[in-house]
Structure formats: structure tokens, C-alpha cells
Amino acid sequence: MPKMWCIRCEQEVEHAAVYCHGACNNNCNHRCSRCNLETLANVRVNTADTGSAAIKQAVGEAQRKAQRENLTGEVEIEMWDGNTNTGVLEYKILVYNASTKQYSVRRI
């Protein structure tokens, strides 16, 4: 099982995939083997697959970064997002507010 940061255990812990039989486009959530907290994002996701996968990955990364570094307020995560209309990858910034748990995506 892959190890990733658990925001509840506050350390690197093995996580097992929570399989949903393809409903997530192979971007399955993971569950902490110690506290059973289900994370938002896959450890290894191809963020070019879908826009929602890229956002899901970035939100999970922002949550882990905020917890690890004890951040409050806005946390910025750089991300690439595939535009399905043009077939071009777009560079964006996800801004996650660690206090309100809300996020927005800004195009660069």
C-alpha cells in the first residue's frame, strides 16, 4: 500500500484504495489504514484524464500541505487541467482556504 500524509494521524501512513468500480475514472479515494479517514485524492493520478480529477488531486494536496505546515488561510497549488474542447492542457492555480474548506480555480 502507498504511504501518504494523513491529516488526522498527522504523519505518513499506509493508505488502501477505496474502489468504486470505475465511477471515479480510476481516481479512487484512499483510506488511512490507521484511522480509516478517507482522503479526497488518489496518491498517483493522471491529472490530464479529467478536469475533476485534477481538481480533486489539487484539493487533496492543498489539505495535506495545510496540515503538514500548519497553515491557515489560503493555500495555492499549481495544477494542469485538460481542456476537453481544445485538447490542450491549461496551467491553473487552485486556491484552497484551510479555514473555510472552500476552493477556487484561477486560470493563468
KAURRA-V168582 format. One record per pair of residues at least 4 apart in sequence whose C-alpha atoms are under 7 Angstrom apart, sorted by the first residue. I is the first residue (numbers start at 1). J is the second residue. Records with the same first field share a line. If there is no record, write none. Layout:
I=J, J
This chain:
1=14, 15, 16
2=14, 15
3=12, 13, 14, 15
4=12, 13, 14, 15
5=10, 11, 12, 13, 64
6=10, 11, 12, 13, 32
7=64, 67
13=32
14=32, 33
15=30, 31, 32, 33
16=30, 31, 32, 33
17=28, 29, 30, 31
18=28, 29, 30, 31
19=28
20=24, 28
22=26
24=28
27=42, 45, 53
28=42
29=38, 39, 40, 41, 42
30=38, 39, 41, 42
31=36, 37, 38, 39
32=36, 37, 38
39=60
40=56, 60
41=56, 57, 60
42=57
47=53, 54, 81
48=54, 81, 82
49=53
50=54, 82
51=55, 81, 82
52=56
53=57
54=58, 81
55=59
56=60
57=61
58=62, 77, 79, 94
59=63, 96
60=64
61=65
62=66, 75, 77, 96
63=67
64=68
65=69
66=70, 71, 72, 75, 98
67=71
72=98, 99
73=97, 98, 99
74=95, 96, 97, 98
75=95, 96, 97, 98
76=93, 94, 95, 96
77=93, 94, 95
78=92, 93, 94
79=91, 92, 93, 94
80=89, 90, 91, 92
81=89, 90, 91, 92
82=87, 88, 89, 90
83=87, 88, 89, 90
91=107, 108
92=105, 106, 107, 108
93=105, 106, 107
94=103, 104, 105, 106
95=103, 104, 105
96=101, 102, 103, 104
97=101, 102, 103
